[in-house]
Amino acid sequence: MKTKTITGNIKLPKNKKLCRLYRQLGEFAENTDRLPDAYQVKKNPNSSAPLELLPMVF
């Protein structure tokens, strides 16, 4: 699958709540991009999805 990278700068808003939201979004994007380390892999073994999520899967 071909990925598309969008680069650029955003102007920080004067609204503090919106500024915090942008910062949290950036941190989330960085965390999803990195691979888990060995400790995290051992700590979270694979498990089945909860029954409540079954309709979402199928």
CHARMM-style PDB file with segment names, atoms N, HN, CA, C and O in Angstrom:
ATOM      1  N   MET     1       0.838  -1.164   0.000  1.00  0.00      PROA
ATOM      2  CA  MET     1       0.000   0.000   0.000  1.00  0.00      PROA
ATOM      3  C   MET     1       0.891   1.238   0.000  1.00  0.00      PROA
ATOM      4  O   MET     1       1.818   1.344   0.804  1.00  0.00      PROA
ATOM      5  N   LYS     2       0.617   2.138  -0.872  1.00  0.00      PROA
ATOM      6  HN  LYS     2      -0.135   2.051  -1.525  1.00  0.00      PROA
ATOM      7  CA  LYS     2       1.402   3.356  -0.967  1.00  0.00      PROA
ATOM      8  C   LYS     2       0.927   4.353   0.091  1.00  0.00      PROA
ATOM      9  O   LYS     2      -0.272   4.588   0.241  1.00  0.00      PROA
ATOM     10  N   THR     3       1.865   4.925   0.808  1.00  0.00      PROA
ATOM     11  HN  THR     3       2.839   4.734   0.686  1.00  0.00      PROA
ATOM     12  CA  THR     3       1.512   5.906   1.820  1.00  0.00      PROA
ATOM     13  C   THR     3       1.757   7.309   1.294  1.00  0.00      PROA
ATOM     14  O   THR     3       2.628   7.533   0.453  1.00  0.00      PROA
ATOM     15  N   LYS     4       0.994   8.224   1.792  1.00  0.00      PROA
ATOM     16  HN  LYS     4       0.287   8.042   2.476  1.00  0.00      PROA
ATOM     17  CA  LYS     4       1.120   9.610   1.376  1.00  0.00      PROA
ATOM     18  C   LYS     4       1.498  10.439   2.595  1.00  0.00      PROA
ATOM     19  O   LYS     4       0.794  10.417   3.604  1.00  0.00      PROA
ATOM     20  N   THR     5       2.594  11.161   2.509  1.00  0.00      PROA
ATOM     21  HN  THR     5       3.167  11.178   1.689  1.00  0.00      PROA
ATOM     22  CA  THR     5       3.057  11.980   3.605  1.00  0.00      PROA
ATOM     23  C   THR     5       2.701  13.430   3.327  1.00  0.00      PROA
ATOM     24  O   THR     5       3.034  13.983   2.278  1.00  0.00      PROA
ATOM     25  N   ILE     6       2.028  14.021   4.274  1.00  0.00      PROA
ATOM     26  HN  ILE     6       1.757  13.572   5.126  1.00  0.00      PROA
ATOM     27  CA  ILE     6       1.659  15.427   4.169  1.00  0.00      PROA
ATOM     28  C   ILE     6       2.519  16.198   5.161  1.00  0.00      PROA
ATOM     29  O   ILE     6       2.503  15.911   6.358  1.00  0.00      PROA
ATOM     30  N   THR     7       3.258  17.163   4.668  1.00  0.00      PROA
ATOM     31  HN  THR     7       3.270  17.396   3.696  1.00  0.00      PROA
ATOM     32  CA  THR     7       4.109  17.957   5.540  1.00  0.00      PROA
ATOM     33  C   THR     7       3.692  19.406   5.475  1.00  0.00      PROA
ATOM     34  O   THR     7       3.094  19.857   4.498  1.00  0.00      PROA
ATOM     35  N   GLY     8       4.009  20.115   6.510  1.00  0.00      PROA
ATOM     36  HN  GLY     8       4.495  19.748   7.304  1.00  0.00      PROA
ATOM     37  CA  GLY     8       3.689  21.529   6.538  1.00  0.00      PROA
ATOM     38  C   GLY     8       3.694  22.048   7.963  1.00  0.00      PROA
ATOM     39  O   GLY     8       4.001  21.316   8.904  1.00  0.00      PROA
ATOM     40  N   ASN     9       3.363  23.278   8.107  1.00  0.00      PROA
ATOM     41  HN  ASN     9       3.114  23.873   7.343  1.00  0.00      PROA
ATOM     42  CA  ASN     9       3.314  23.913   9.423  1.00  0.00      PROA
ATOM     43  C   ASN     9       1.896  24.380   9.693  1.00  0.00      PROA
ATOM     44  O   ASN     9       1.156  24.754   8.783  1.00  0.00      PROA
ATOM     45  N   ILE    10       1.541  24.348  10.966  1.00  0.00      PROA
ATOM     46  HN  ILE    10       2.142  24.045  11.705  1.00  0.00      PROA
ATOM     47  CA  ILE    10       0.249  24.888  11.350  1.00  0.00      PROA
ATOM     48  C   ILE    10       0.503  26.104  12.227  1.00  0.00      PROA
ATOM     49  O   ILE    10       1.496  26.160  12.953  1.00  0.00      PROA
ATOM     50  N   LYS    11      -0.378  27.054  12.160  1.00  0.00      PROA
ATOM     51  HN  LYS    11      -1.185  27.008  11.571  1.00  0.00      PROA
ATOM     52  CA  LYS    11      -0.283  28.221  13.026  1.00  0.00      PROA
ATOM     53  C   LYS    11      -0.971  27.868  14.343  1.00  0.00      PROA
ATOM     54  O   LYS    11      -2.109  27.398  14.359  1.00  0.00      PROA
ATOM     55  N   LEU    12      -0.267  28.101  15.433  1.00  0.00      PROA
ATOM     56  HN  LEU    12       0.657  28.482  15.420  1.00  0.00      PROA
ATOM     57  CA  LEU    12      -0.835  27.785  16.728  1.00  0.00      PROA
ATOM     58  C   LEU    12      -1.981  28.742  17.035  1.00  0.00      PROA
ATOM     59  O   LEU    12      -1.860  29.954  16.863  1.00  0.00      PROA
ATOM     60  N   PRO    13      -3.089  28.178  17.489  1.00  0.00      PROA
ATOM     61  CA  PRO    13      -4.236  29.036  17.795  1.00  0.00      PROA
ATOM     62  C   PRO    13      -4.029  29.772  19.112  1.00  0.00      PROA
ATOM     63  O   PRO    13      -3.215  29.358  19.937  1.00  0.00      PROA
ATOM     64  N   LYS    14      -4.746  30.836  19.304  1.00  0.00      PROA
ATOM     65  HN  LYS    14      -5.408  31.172  18.634  1.00  0.00      PROA
ATOM     66  CA  LYS    14      -4.668  31.585  20.555  1.00  0.00      PROA
ATOM     67  C   LYS    14      -5.515  30.931  21.637  1.00  0.00      PROA
ATOM     68  O   LYS    14      -5.325  31.195  22.824  1.00  0.00      PROA
ATOM     69  N   ASN    15      -6.455  30.074  21.225  1.00  0.00      PROA
ATOM     70  HN  ASN    15      -6.609  29.860  20.261  1.00  0.00      PROA
ATOM     71  CA  ASN    15      -7.300  29.350  22.164  1.00  0.00      PROA
ATOM     72  C   ASN    15      -6.464  28.253  22.831  1.00  0.00      PROA
ATOM     73  O   ASN    15      -5.915  27.395  22.140  1.00  0.00      PROA
ATOM     74  N   LYS    16      -6.361  28.270  24.167  1.00  0.00      PROA
ATOM     75  HN  LYS    16      -6.807  28.967  24.729  1.00  0.00      PROA
ATOM     76  CA  LYS    16      -5.513  27.315  24.882  1.00  0.00      PROA
ATOM     77  C   LYS    16      -6.014  25.883  24.753  1.00  0.00      PROA
ATOM     78  O   LYS    16      -5.211  24.955  24.657  1.00  0.00      PROA
ATOM     79  N   LYS    17      -7.335  25.690  24.749  1.00  0.00      PROA
ATOM     80  HN  LYS    17      -7.987  26.443  24.827  1.00  0.00      PROA
ATOM     81  CA  LYS    17      -7.878  24.337  24.639  1.00  0.00      PROA
ATOM     82  C   LYS    17      -7.545  23.730  23.279  1.00  0.00      PROA
ATOM     83  O   LYS    17      -7.190  22.555  23.185  1.00  0.00      PROA
ATOM     84  N   LEU    18      -7.661  24.534  22.237  1.00  0.00      PROA
ATOM     85  HN  LEU    18      -7.949  25.489  22.314  1.00  0.00      PROA
ATOM     86  CA  LEU    18      -7.352  24.054  20.898  1.00  0.00      PROA
ATOM     87  C   LEU    18      -5.863  23.781  20.741  1.00  0.00      PROA
ATOM     88  O   LEU    18      -5.469  22.835  20.059  1.00  0.00      PROA
ATOM     89  N   CYS    19      -5.043  24.602  21.366  1.00  0.00      PROA
ATOM     90  HN  CYS    19      -5.362  25.370  21.920  1.00  0.00      PROA
ATOM     91  CA  CYS    19      -3.596  24.405  21.331  1.00  0.00      PROA
ATOM     92  C   CYS    19      -3.233  23.083  22.013  1.00  0.00      PROA
ATOM     93  O   CYS    19      -2.406  22.324  21.507  1.00  0.00      PROA
ATOM     94  N   ARG    20      -3.852  22.815  23.156  1.00  0.00      PROA
ATOM     95  HN  ARG    20      -4.524  23.432  23.566  1.00  0.00      PROA
ATOM     96  CA  ARG    20      -3.596  21.556  23.867  1.00  0.00      PROA
ATOM     97  C   ARG    20      -4.073  20.366  23.044  1.00  0.00      PROA
ATOM     98  O   ARG    20      -3.413  19.327  23.022  1.00  0.00      PROA
ATOM     99  N   LEU    21      -5.209  20.501  22.368  1.00  0.00      PROA
ATOM    100  HN  LEU    21      -5.745  21.345  22.385  1.00  0.00      PROA
ATOM    101  CA  LEU    21      -5.721  19.437  21.522  1.00  0.00      PROA
ATOM    102  C   LEU    21      -4.750  19.121  20.389  1.00  0.00      PROA
ATOM    103  O   LEU    21      -4.508  17.952  20.087  1.00  0.00      PROA
ATOM    104  N   TYR    22      -4.193  20.156  19.760  1.00  0.00      PROA
ATOM    105  HN  TYR    22      -4.389  21.105  20.005  1.00  0.00      PROA
ATOM    106  CA  TYR    22      -3.213  19.948  18.692  1.00  0.00      PROA
ATOM    107  C   TYR    22      -1.968  19.242  19.221  1.00  0.00      PROA
ATOM    108  O   TYR    22      -1.419  18.361  18.559  1.00  0.00      PROA
ATOM    109  N   ARG    23      -1.527  19.631  20.416  1.00  0.00      PROA
ATOM    110  HN  ARG    23      -1.973  20.346  20.954  1.00  0.00      PROA
ATOM    111  CA  ARG    23      -0.341  18.998  20.996  1.00  0.00      PROA
ATOM    112  C   ARG    23      -0.606  17.526  21.282  1.00  0.00      PROA
ATOM    113  O   ARG    23       0.234  16.676  20.988  1.00  0.00      PROA
ATOM    114  N   GLN    24      -1.779  17.217  21.859  1.00  0.00      PROA
ATOM    115  HN  GLN    24      -2.462  17.908  22.098  1.00  0.00      PROA
ATOM    116  CA  GLN    24      -2.116  15.835  22.171  1.00  0.00      PROA
ATOM    117  C   GLN    24      -2.253  15.005  20.896  1.00  0.00      PROA
ATOM    118  O   GLN    24      -1.861  13.839  20.864  1.00  0.00      PROA
ATOM    119  N   LEU    25      -2.804  15.602  19.861  1.00  0.00      PROA
ATOM    120  HN  LEU    25      -3.123  16.550  19.887  1.00  0.00      PROA
ATOM    121  CA  LEU    25      -2.934  14.903  18.587  1.00  0.00      PROA
ATOM    122  C   LEU    25      -1.564  14.577  18.008  1.00  0.00      PROA
ATOM    123  O   LEU    25      -1.356  13.485  17.479  1.00  0.00      PROA
ATOM    124  N   GLY    26      -0.636  15.512  18.106  1.00  0.00      PROA
ATOM    125  HN  GLY    26      -0.806  16.399  18.536  1.00  0.00      PROA
ATOM    126  CA  GLY    26       0.725  15.274  17.634  1.00  0.00      PROA
ATOM    127  C   GLY    26       1.421  14.176  18.417  1.00  0.00      PROA
ATOM    128  O   GLY    26       2.103  13.333  17.832  1.00  0.00      PROA
ATOM    129  N   GLU    27       1.258  14.176  19.729  1.00  0.00      PROA
ATOM    130  HN  GLU    27       0.704  14.860  20.204  1.00  0.00      PROA
ATOM    131  CA  GLU    27       1.858  13.131  20.563  1.00  0.00      PROA
ATOM    132  C   GLU    27       1.255  11.777  20.231  1.00  0.00      PROA
ATOM    133  O   GLU    27       1.973  10.778  20.172  1.00  0.00      PROA
ATOM    134  N   PHE    28      -0.049  11.729  20.014  1.00  0.00      PROA
ATOM    135  HN  PHE    28      -0.632  12.540  20.062  1.00  0.00      PROA
ATOM    136  CA  PHE    28      -0.704  10.475  19.657  1.00  0.00      PROA
ATOM    137  C   PHE    28      -0.169   9.946  18.330  1.00  0.00      PROA
ATOM    138  O   PHE    28       0.084   8.750  18.188  1.00  0.00      PROA
ATOM    139  N   ALA    29       0.001  10.841  17.361  1.00  0.00      PROA
ATOM    140  HN  ALA    29      -0.205  11.813  17.476  1.00  0.00      PROA
ATOM    141  CA  ALA    29       0.514  10.428  16.052  1.00  0.00      PROA
ATOM    142  C   ALA    29       1.939   9.882  16.167  1.00  0.00      PROA
ATOM    143  O   ALA    29       2.286   8.909  15.498  1.00  0.00      PROA
ATOM    144  N   GLU    30       2.752  10.498  17.002  1.00  0.00      PROA
ATOM    145  HN  GLU    30       2.470  11.289  17.546  1.00  0.00      PROA
ATOM    146  CA  GLU    30       4.117   9.997  17.205  1.00  0.00      PROA
ATOM    147  C   GLU    30       4.103   8.623  17.866  1.00  0.00      PROA
ATOM    148  O   GLU    30       4.878   7.745  17.486  1.00  0.00      PROA
ATOM    149  N   ASN    31       3.229   8.429  18.850  1.00  0.00      PROA
ATOM    150  HN  ASN    31       2.599   9.142  19.159  1.00  0.00      PROA
ATOM    151  CA  ASN    31       3.168   7.149  19.561  1.00  0.00      PROA
ATOM    152  C   ASN    31       2.657   6.024  18.672  1.00  0.00      PROA
ATOM    153  O   ASN    31       3.107   4.886  18.809  1.00  0.00      PROA
ATOM    154  N   THR    32       1.734   6.310  17.771  1.00  0.00      PROA
ATOM    155  HN  THR    32       1.368   7.234  17.660  1.00  0.00      PROA
ATOM    156  CA  THR    32       1.234   5.252  16.899  1.00  0.00      PROA
ATOM    157  C   THR    32       2.242   4.893  15.821  1.00  0.00      PROA
ATOM    158  O   THR    32       2.157   3.814  15.235  1.00  0.00      PROA
ATOM    159  N   ASP    33       3.188   5.772  15.552  1.00  0.00      PROA
ATOM    160  HN  ASP    33       3.256   6.648  16.029  1.00  0.00      PROA
ATOM    161  CA  ASP    33       4.172   5.523  14.506  1.00  0.00      PROA
ATOM    162  C   ASP    33       5.327   4.656  14.996  1.00  0.00      PROA
ATOM    163  O   ASP    33       6.012   4.036  14.182  1.00  0.00      PROA
ATOM    164  N   ARG    34       5.557   4.597  16.297  1.00  0.00      PROA
ATOM    165  HN  ARG    34       5.001   5.101  16.958  1.00  0.00      PROA
ATOM    166  CA  ARG    34       6.709   3.843  16.799  1.00  0.00      PROA
ATOM    167  C   ARG    34       6.328   2.388  17.080  1.00  0.00      PROA
ATOM    168  O   ARG    34       5.168   2.072  17.346  1.00  0.00      PROA
ATOM    169  N   LEU    35       7.327   1.519  17.016  1.00  0.00      PROA
ATOM    170  HN  LEU    35       8.269   1.776  16.800  1.00  0.00      PROA
ATOM    171  CA  LEU    35       7.117   0.105  17.308  1.00  0.00      PROA
ATOM    172  C   LEU    35       7.224  -0.120  18.811  1.00  0.00      PROA
ATOM    173  O   LEU    35       8.007   0.562  19.473  1.00  0.00      PROA
ATOM    174  N   PRO    36       6.464  -1.052  19.364  1.00  0.00      PROA
ATOM    175  CA  PRO    36       6.567  -1.318  20.798  1.00  0.00      PROA
ATOM    176  C   PRO    36       7.893  -1.996  21.128  1.00  0.00      PROA
ATOM    177  O   PRO    36       8.434  -2.740  20.310  1.00  0.00      PROA
ATOM    178  N   ASP    37       8.414  -1.740  22.321  1.00  0.00      PROA
ATOM    179  HN  ASP    37       7.975  -1.135  22.985  1.00  0.00      PROA
ATOM    180  CA  ASP    37       9.646  -2.390  22.724  1.00  0.00      PROA
ATOM    181  C   ASP    37       9.346  -3.788  23.275  1.00  0.00      PROA
ATOM    182  O   ASP    37       8.185  -4.167  23.432  1.00  0.00      PROA
ATOM    183  N   ALA    38      10.401  -4.544  23.565  1.00  0.00      PROA
ATOM    184  HN  ALA    38      11.344  -4.236  23.438  1.00  0.00      PROA
ATOM    185  CA  ALA    38      10.234  -5.931  23.981  1.00  0.00      PROA
ATOM    186  C   ALA    38       9.439  -6.047  25.285  1.00  0.00      PROA
ATOM    187  O   ALA    38       8.650  -6.980  25.442  1.00  0.00      PROA
ATOM    188  N   TYR    39       9.633  -5.124  26.211  1.00  0.00      PROA
ATOM    189  HN  TYR    39      10.273  -4.366  26.083  1.00  0.00      PROA
ATOM    190  CA  TYR    39       8.913  -5.174  27.481  1.00  0.00      PROA
ATOM    191  C   TYR    39       7.409  -5.034  27.260  1.00  0.00      PROA
ATOM    192  O   TYR    39       6.622  -5.757  27.871  1.00  0.00      PROA
ATOM    193  N   GLN    40       7.013  -4.118  26.398  1.00  0.00      PROA
ATOM    194  HN  GLN    40       7.652  -3.531  25.901  1.00  0.00      PROA
ATOM    195  CA  GLN    40       5.587  -3.922  26.140  1.00  0.00      PROA
ATOM    196  C   GLN    40       4.985  -5.135  25.440  1.00  0.00      PROA
ATOM    197  O   GLN    40       3.833  -5.483  25.697  1.00  0.00      PROA
ATOM    198  N   VAL    41       5.737  -5.776  24.571  1.00  0.00      PROA
ATOM    199  HN  VAL    41       6.673  -5.493  24.363  1.00  0.00      PROA
ATOM    200  CA  VAL    41       5.229  -6.959  23.870  1.00  0.00      PROA
ATOM    201  C   VAL    41       4.999  -8.095  24.858  1.00  0.00      PROA
ATOM    202  O   VAL    41       3.978  -8.779  24.790  1.00  0.00      PROA
ATOM    203  N   LYS    42       5.945  -8.301  25.780  1.00  0.00      PROA
ATOM    204  HN  LYS    42       6.774  -7.745  25.835  1.00  0.00      PROA
ATOM    205  CA  LYS    42       5.788  -9.356  26.775  1.00  0.00      PROA
ATOM    206  C   LYS    42       4.658  -9.043  27.755  1.00  0.00      PROA
ATOM    207  O   LYS    42       3.962  -9.946  28.219  1.00  0.00      PROA
ATOM    208  N   LYS    43       4.481  -7.773  28.063  1.00  0.00      PROA
ATOM    209  HN  LYS    43       5.047  -7.039  27.687  1.00  0.00      PROA
ATOM    210  CA  LYS    43       3.475  -7.360  29.026  1.00  0.00      PROA
ATOM    211  C   LYS    43       2.056  -7.522  28.485  1.00  0.00      PROA
ATOM    212  O   LYS    43       1.139  -7.811  29.254  1.00  0.00      PROA
ATOM    213  N   ASN    44       1.857  -7.343  27.183  1.00  0.00      PROA
ATOM    214  HN  ASN    44       2.601  -7.109  26.558  1.00  0.00      PROA
ATOM    215  CA  ASN    44       0.528  -7.417  26.570  1.00  0.00      PROA
ATOM    216  C   ASN    44       0.444  -8.596  25.605  1.00  0.00      PROA
ATOM    217  O   ASN    44       0.641  -8.426  24.402  1.00  0.00      PROA
ATOM    218  N   PRO    45       0.152  -9.793  26.126  1.00  0.00      PROA
ATOM    219  CA  PRO    45       0.018 -10.931  25.206  1.00  0.00      PROA
ATOM    220  C   PRO    45      -1.246 -10.794  24.358  1.00  0.00      PROA
ATOM    221  O   PRO    45      -2.189 -10.099  24.737  1.00  0.00      PROA
ATOM    222  N   ASN    46      -1.251 -11.459  23.220  1.00  0.00      PROA
ATOM    223  HN  ASN    46      -0.485 -12.024  22.912  1.00  0.00      PROA
ATOM    224  CA  ASN    46      -2.437 -11.430  22.354  1.00  0.00      PROA
ATOM    225  C   ASN    46      -3.624 -12.042  23.083  1.00  0.00      PROA
ATOM    226  O   ASN    46      -3.486 -13.033  23.801  1.00  0.00      PROA
ATOM    227  N   SER    47      -4.780 -11.443  22.890  1.00  0.00      PROA
ATOM    228  HN  SER    47      -4.892 -10.639  22.307  1.00  0.00      PROA
ATOM    229  CA  SER    47      -5.985 -11.973  23.512  1.00  0.00      PROA
ATOM    230  C   SER    47      -7.154 -11.762  22.558  1.00  0.00      PROA
ATOM    231  O   SER    47      -7.071 -10.979  21.612  1.00  0.00      PROA
ATOM    232  N   SER    48      -8.215 -12.457  22.818  1.00  0.00      PROA
ATOM    233  HN  SER    48      -8.283 -13.093  23.586  1.00  0.00      PROA
ATOM    234  CA  SER    48      -9.406 -12.339  21.986  1.00  0.00      PROA
ATOM    235  C   SER    48     -10.106 -11.017  22.258  1.00  0.00      PROA
ATOM    236  O   SER    48      -9.949 -10.419  23.323  1.00  0.00      PROA
ATOM    237  N   ALA    49     -10.874 -10.578  21.283  1.00  0.00      PROA
ATOM    238  HN  ALA    49     -11.001 -11.064  20.419  1.00  0.00      PROA
ATOM    239  CA  ALA    49     -11.658  -9.353  21.447  1.00  0.00      PROA
ATOM    240  C   ALA    49     -12.819  -9.626  22.388  1.00  0.00      PROA
ATOM    241  O   ALA    49     -13.337 -10.743  22.406  1.00  0.00      PROA
ATOM    242  N   PRO    50     -13.243  -8.639  23.170  1.00  0.00      PROA
ATOM    243  CA  PRO    50     -14.397  -8.835  24.046  1.00  0.00      PROA
ATOM    244  C   PRO    50     -15.660  -9.108  23.228  1.00  0.00      PROA
ATOM    245  O   PRO    50     -15.774  -8.678  22.081  1.00  0.00      PROA
ATOM    246  N   LEU    51     -16.588  -9.817  23.824  1.00  0.00      PROA
ATOM    247  HN  LEU    51     -16.495 -10.166  24.757  1.00  0.00      PROA
ATOM    248  CA  LEU    51     -17.826 -10.171  23.124  1.00  0.00      PROA
ATOM    249  C   LEU    51     -18.629  -8.938  22.723  1.00  0.00      PROA
ATOM    250  O   LEU    51     -19.369  -8.980  21.740  1.00  0.00      PROA
ATOM    251  N   GLU    52     -18.496  -7.840  23.469  1.00  0.00      PROA
ATOM    252  HN  GLU    52     -17.896  -7.806  24.268  1.00  0.00      PROA
ATOM    253  CA  GLU    52     -19.233  -6.628  23.140  1.00  0.00      PROA
ATOM    254  C   GLU    52     -18.793  -6.047  21.798  1.00  0.00      PROA
ATOM    255  O   GLU    52     -19.576  -5.371  21.131  1.00  0.00      PROA
ATOM    256  N   LEU    53     -17.544  -6.306  21.396  1.00  0.00      PROA
ATOM    257  HN  LEU    53     -16.908  -6.856  21.938  1.00  0.00      PROA
ATOM    258  CA  LEU    53     -17.023  -5.764  20.136  1.00  0.00      PROA
ATOM    259  C   LEU    53     -17.268  -6.694  18.947  1.00  0.00      PROA
ATOM    260  O   LEU    53     -16.943  -6.339  17.814  1.00  0.00      PROA
ATOM    261  N   LEU    54     -17.822  -7.850  19.181  1.00  0.00      PROA
ATOM    262  HN  LEU    54     -18.086  -8.138  20.101  1.00  0.00      PROA
ATOM    263  CA  LEU    54     -18.012  -8.825  18.108  1.00  0.00      PROA
ATOM    264  C   LEU    54     -18.847  -8.283  16.949  1.00  0.00      PROA
ATOM    265  O   LEU    54     -18.480  -8.529  15.800  1.00  0.00      PROA
ATOM    266  N   PRO    55     -19.955  -7.558  17.179  1.00  0.00      PROA
ATOM    267  CA  PRO    55     -20.696  -7.012  16.033  1.00  0.00      PROA
ATOM    268  C   PRO    55     -19.891  -6.009  15.207  1.00  0.00      PROA
ATOM    269  O   PRO    55     -20.119  -5.880  14.004  1.00  0.00      PROA
ATOM    270  N   MET    56     -18.953  -5.297  15.835  1.00  0.00      PROA
ATOM    271  HN  MET    56     -18.767  -5.402  16.812  1.00  0.00      PROA
ATOM    272  CA  MET    56     -18.130  -4.327  15.102  1.00  0.00      PROA
ATOM    273  C   MET    56     -17.150  -5.035  14.161  1.00  0.00      PROA
ATOM    274  O   MET    56     -16.802  -4.505  13.105  1.00  0.00      PROA
ATOM    275  N   VAL    57     -16.707  -6.238  14.553  1.00  0.00      PROA
ATOM    276  HN  VAL    57     -16.989  -6.669  15.411  1.00  0.00      PROA
ATOM    277  CA  VAL    57     -15.723  -6.970  13.759  1.00  0.00      PROA
ATOM    278  C   VAL    57     -16.380  -7.571  12.517  1.00  0.00      PROA
ATOM    279  O   VAL    57     -15.789  -7.577  11.437  1.00  0.00      PROA
ATOM    280  N   PHE    58     -17.585  -8.067  12.675  1.00  0.00      PROA
ATOM    281  HN  PHE    58     -18.065  -8.061  13.553  1.00  0.00      PROA
ATOM    282  CA  PHE    58     -18.257  -8.732  11.543  1.00  0.00      PROA
ATOM    283  C   PHE    58     -19.304  -7.867  10.984  1.00  0.00      PROA
ATOM    284  OT1 PHE    58     -19.978  -8.251  10.028  1.00  0.00      PROA
TER     285      PHE     58
END
